[in-house]
Each structure stands twice: as C-alpha cells, then as structure tokens.
Amino acid sequence: MAKNPDELGALWEKTGTKGPYMSGNVEGVGKVVVFRNNKKQNPREPDWRILRDRPKEERTAANRFDDHAEPPPRAGSLSDRLLANLPRPSRVDDPNDDIPF
C-alpha cells in the first residue's frame, strides 16, 4: 500500500501510571511522546503536548516526560530548524538610541 504523501508520522495510544499518552514517530523529528496537558487553564492552551522521546538514562527525577517538562533543545532539533528559518531583524544604527546594545 502506498504511503499518503501528507502523512508526517504515526502514533500509538498507551496507558501509563499517570494516564493515557501516545508514542510514535514523526518524520524529520524521530521518536516522540504525546501527553495530555493536565495543567491547561485556558481554552487557548493545547490539549496535548508533543515531546521528543529520550533514552531512559537522559530522564532525571526533576525532568521527566510524565511531569510535562520539556527536554532541552538539541543541535539540529525541530526548534533549531524552525528558528533558523525566521527572518532576522535588520540592525539600524540610531544615534539617538541610548540602549548600549
């Protein structure tokens, strides 16, 4: 069967100790896990959070996926690639500008 050209990946539903979540692969990103946003307080906040799956040895008690902590950005990560494509503001030298940077 031919792959749908619009498909970005696949997720599988699972149940963990803190409730339901999904895991799978996203093309160009790799393995991901998706957790329900239990801290949602505003309807504009997302219902689910997508995080890069990390090896167990990288997870610490203070920074675990099931606590909804985001992993630090890595070189070549999706966030790096997205930020690299943003336009940079042009620098304008204003002699009346008192800000030293």
PyMOL commands that set and color helices and strands:
alter all, ss='L'
color gray80, all
select helices_A, chain A and resi 56-58+65-67+78-84
alter helices_A, ss='H'
color red, helices_A
select strands_A, chain A and resi 9-16+19-26+30-36+48-52
alter strands_A, ss='S'
color yellow, strands_A
deselect
rebuild
show_as cartoon
